[in-house]
């Protein structure tokens, strides 16, 4: 290993879903069964992500994506970085997952 480089950490991700934390915070929930969860948390629950690095898909909240739509959250699938999605509060998580091209984890 060269000086300054760290060892690698393995993850089983096929893609990463980037969720704007600033948009999510502005909505103060709006997703999940009771409409009280943030989008990232609701998406993780729907996808069945329990062990983060072992999951097929990583859902990561990022600081700010700079779009700042009213009443919506900006989401990017890293596998398709040219297609940014604006997800309205209360949107169906199953529809969003299908649109992003991701599916719930198979039972482990």
C-alpha positions as a LaTeX table, in Angstrom:
\begin{tabular}{lrrr}
\hline
Residue & $x$ (\AA) & $y$ (\AA) & $z$ (\AA) \\
\hline
Unk1 & 0.00 & 0.00 & 0.00 \\
Unk2 & 1.35 & 3.39 & $-0.98$ \\
Unk3 & 1.87 & 6.08 & 1.64 \\
Unk4 & $-1.35$ & 7.98 & 2.34 \\
Unk5 & $-3.71$ & 5.35 & 0.90 \\
Unk6 & $-6.01$ & 3.42 & 3.15 \\
Unk7 & $-6.99$ & $-0.19$ & 2.79 \\
Unk8 & $-10.20$ & $-0.95$ & 0.93 \\
Unk9 & $-13.50$ & $-1.67$ & 2.65 \\
Unk10 & $-15.78$ & $-4.05$ & 0.76 \\
Unk11 & $-19.44$ & $-3.25$ & 0.13 \\
Unk12 & $-21.93$ & $-5.40$ & $-1.80$ \\
Unk13 & $-23.74$ & $-2.44$ & $-3.37$ \\
Unk14 & $-24.89$ & $-2.57$ & $-6.99$ \\
Unk15 & $-25.72$ & 1.14 & $-6.85$ \\
Unk16 & $-26.11$ & 4.01 & $-4.40$ \\
Unk17 & $-29.22$ & 6.13 & $-4.02$ \\
Unk18 & $-28.37$ & 9.71 & $-3.02$ \\
Unk19 & $-31.08$ & 11.53 & $-1.07$ \\
Unk20 & $-30.80$ & 15.27 & $-0.37$ \\
Unk21 & $-30.74$ & 15.69 & 3.43 \\
Unk22 & $-31.61$ & 19.39 & 3.23 \\
Unk23 & $-34.80$ & 18.70 & 1.21 \\
Unk24 & $-35.74$ & 15.90 & 3.63 \\
Unk25 & $-35.20$ & 18.10 & 6.66 \\
Unk26 & $-37.41$ & 20.85 & 5.19 \\
Unk27 & $-40.29$ & 18.37 & 4.77 \\
Unk28 & $-39.90$ & 17.04 & 8.33 \\
Unk29 & $-41.07$ & 13.55 & 7.38 \\
Unk30 & $-43.77$ & 13.00 & 4.79 \\
Unk31 & $-42.95$ & 9.37 & 3.92 \\
Unk32 & $-43.47$ & 5.89 & 5.33 \\
Unk33 & $-46.64$ & 4.20 & 6.55 \\
Unk34 & $-47.70$ & 7.04 & 8.86 \\
Unk35 & $-46.07$ & 9.84 & 6.86 \\
Unk36 & $-43.60$ & 10.66 & 9.62 \\
Unk37 & $-40.35$ & 9.22 & 8.24 \\
Unk38 & $-37.75$ & 10.94 & 6.13 \\
Unk39 & $-37.36$ & 9.63 & 2.57 \\
Unk40 & $-34.01$ & 7.89 & 3.16 \\
Unk41 & $-35.31$ & 6.03 & 6.22 \\
Unk42 & $-38.57$ & 5.04 & 4.48 \\
Unk43 & $-36.64$ & 3.83 & 1.41 \\
Unk44 & $-34.27$ & 1.75 & 3.57 \\
Unk45 & $-37.24$ & 0.20 & 5.39 \\
Unk46 & $-39.02$ & $-0.62$ & 2.12 \\
Unk47 & $-35.87$ & $-2.15$ & 0.62 \\
Unk48 & $-35.23$ & $-4.20$ & 3.76 \\
Unk49 & $-31.77$ & $-2.76$ & 4.35 \\
Unk50 & $-30.52$ & $-3.88$ & 7.74 \\
Unk51 & $-26.79$ & $-4.38$ & 7.29 \\
Unk52 & $-25.67$ & $-1.31$ & 5.39 \\
Unk53 & $-22.50$ & $-2.50$ & 3.59 \\
Unk54 & $-23.98$ & $-5.96$ & 2.95 \\
Unk55 & $-27.09$ & $-4.55$ & 1.22 \\
Unk56 & $-27.52$ & $-4.70$ & $-2.55$ \\
Unk57 & $-28.33$ & $-0.97$ & $-2.64$ \\
Unk58 & $-26.88$ & 1.82 & $-0.52$ \\
Unk59 & $-29.20$ & 4.66 & 0.46 \\
Unk60 & $-27.10$ & 7.66 & 1.47 \\
Unk61 & $-28.21$ & 11.11 & 2.59 \\
Unk62 & $-25.98$ & 13.81 & 1.13 \\
Unk63 & $-25.69$ & 17.38 & 2.35 \\
Unk64 & $-27.39$ & 19.39 & $-0.43$ \\
Unk65 & $-27.86$ & 18.73 & $-4.14$ \\
Unk66 & $-28.67$ & 22.37 & $-4.92$ \\
Unk67 & $-32.12$ & 21.94 & $-6.50$ \\
Unk68 & $-34.24$ & 22.78 & $-3.41$ \\
Unk69 & $-37.77$ & 22.12 & $-4.76$ \\
Unk70 & $-40.73$ & 23.10 & $-2.57$ \\
Unk71 & $-42.46$ & 20.10 & $-0.99$ \\
Unk72 & $-40.19$ & 17.58 & $-2.74$ \\
Unk73 & $-36.93$ & 15.71 & $-2.13$ \\
Unk74 & $-34.17$ & 15.42 & $-4.75$ \\
Unk75 & $-33.01$ & 11.82 & $-5.35$ \\
Unk76 & $-30.30$ & 10.40 & $-7.62$ \\
Unk77 & $-29.56$ & 6.79 & $-8.54$ \\
Unk78 & $-25.77$ & 6.69 & $-8.95$ \\
Unk79 & $-26.22$ & 4.12 & $-11.75$ \\
Unk80 & $-28.06$ & 6.82 & $-13.77$ \\
Unk81 & $-26.48$ & 10.12 & $-12.66$ \\
Unk82 & $-28.01$ & 12.12 & $-15.52$ \\
Unk83 & $-31.57$ & 11.50 & $-14.26$ \\
Unk84 & $-32.37$ & 13.34 & $-11.05$ \\
Unk85 & $-35.81$ & 12.74 & $-9.50$ \\
Unk86 & $-37.95$ & 15.19 & $-7.53$ \\
Unk87 & $-40.06$ & 13.12 & $-5.13$ \\
Unk88 & $-43.14$ & 14.85 & $-3.66$ \\
Unk89 & $-44.04$ & 14.46 & 0.00 \\
Unk90 & $-46.24$ & 11.40 & 0.52 \\
Unk91 & $-45.12$ & 9.69 & $-2.70$ \\
Unk92 & $-45.51$ & 5.91 & $-2.83$ \\
Unk93 & $-42.15$ & 4.33 & $-1.93$ \\
Unk94 & $-42.83$ & 1.20 & $-4.04$ \\
Unk95 & $-43.42$ & 3.38 & $-7.12$ \\
Unk96 & $-40.27$ & 5.37 & $-6.38$ \\
Unk97 & $-38.19$ & 2.20 & $-6.02$ \\
Unk98 & $-39.53$ & 0.91 & $-9.34$ \\
Unk99 & $-38.78$ & 4.24 & $-11.03$ \\
Unk100 & $-35.22$ & 4.14 & $-9.65$ \\
Unk101 & $-34.82$ & 0.54 & $-10.89$ \\
Unk102 & $-34.31$ & $-0.98$ & $-7.45$ \\
Unk103 & $-36.24$ & $-3.69$ & $-5.60$ \\
Unk104 & $-36.54$ & $-4.92$ & $-2.00$ \\
Unk105 & $-33.85$ & $-7.27$ & $-0.67$ \\
Unk106 & $-34.52$ & $-11.00$ & $-0.93$ \\
Unk107 & $-34.80$ & $-12.67$ & 2.47 \\
Unk108 & $-31.36$ & $-13.51$ & 3.83 \\
\hline
\end{tabular}
